[in-house]
Amino acid sequence: MASTSPPRTLPQLDPVAVDRWRRGWDEVMAGFLPGAASCEAAVLAVAEAVCGPGAERSPDRGVGASPGLGQVFDGGGGHGRAFDGGGGAARAFDGGGGPARVLDLGGGPGVFAERMARRWPAATVGLVDLDPVLLALAAAGSPGRVTLHPADLAADWAATVDGPYDLITAVMAVHYLPPGAARDLYRAARSALRPGGLLIVADLMPDPGLTGVMGRLHPAAGDAAAGLAWTRWWEEVRAEDMLAPALREREQIFARRVPAEFTPPVDWHRAAAHEVGFTESGIVWRWGAHAALAAVA
Ligand SMILES: C[S@@+](CC[C@H](N)C(=O)[O-])C[C@H]1O[C@@H](n2cnc3c(N)ncnc32)[C@H](O)[C@@H]1O
């Protein structure tokens, strides 16, 4: 059995504050990932089409007809990503067409992992991350729904998880890794997937055929505001005494892991997937310089 140990520092947090921080996180991430709701919709639709037991069998359950998409993303006041803390929208989807075993790499406070768990209630959903603050929020915010695997995506994560998986996702996480570690992540993900399983990497992934256009699109207009929102979010979290030990731990961890900001063009990702034996790979979603690449094991 893989490690399911909680974060080393697991504080008793106020559930209302946890809910607020996780909602705030979603908004901050939506600032960094333009069109985030449509990205998430695409990821879910592709996962259901490729991994779901019933998705492609039923004529009214194809990708375009997936009943979940309009229901999960219920507006949410204009934020890029809808937070379904109460499960209302996601509950409307029966969950029968989803993958059975899911792993979200660099899943942070678990908001996307939780949405997947709610959308596919029969699925087991795991999350890998190494940030003790975000893991504490994931643990407090989605108890019992998401299994946490505290681990380093640049090192030992594959040994801590419990494959094989049907679906592995990595949203806005791979750019933290240097090139070698990013390539190794593709290899480890390939090994952790069942044959036919799906890896989806969503990140800043420019199109090399549109160098000029990509240059104009990045940095995006909202990046500065997103950076400010990120700083404010962390300031608010820092004000919580219960999180002080986790914050200290976090500082030590990231002192040795400065984000690489490695954002190669999509061709690099396709080559990395191909090299380690993914049978097909390509873009399933794009918004400016951001894209989601799907690779089939
Ligand atoms: C920009 S956040 C995205 C979080 C989440 N995927 C989302 O979209 O809300 C990047 C995440 O990657 C995690 N991360 C960065 N480097 C990591 C590493 N070496 N090992 C594990 N997680 C890492 C961070 O802790 C953070 O949770």
The ligand as an ORCA input file, in Angstrom:
! r2SCAN-3c Opt
* xyz 0 1
  C       0.598     26.837     -9.307
  S       0.267     25.593     -8.148
  C      -1.034     24.660     -8.926
  C      -1.808     23.850     -7.939
  C      -2.989     23.067     -8.511
  N      -2.588     22.152     -9.545
  C      -4.056     24.008     -9.002
  O      -4.179     24.160    -10.231
  O      -4.760     24.573     -8.177
  C       1.659     24.507     -8.312
  C       1.632     23.362     -7.347
  O       2.738     22.514     -7.603
  C       3.310     22.149     -6.355
  N       4.714     21.794     -6.556
  C       5.690     22.597     -7.045
  N       6.864     21.936     -7.084
  C       6.608     20.697     -6.607
  C       7.412     19.550     -6.402
  N       8.722     19.541     -6.687
  N       6.826     18.453     -5.891
  C       5.497     18.450     -5.581
  N       4.693     19.496     -5.772
  C       5.236     20.608     -6.273
  C       3.133     23.364     -5.494
  O       3.254     23.075     -4.113
  C       1.735     23.787     -5.890
  O       0.759     23.133     -5.163
*
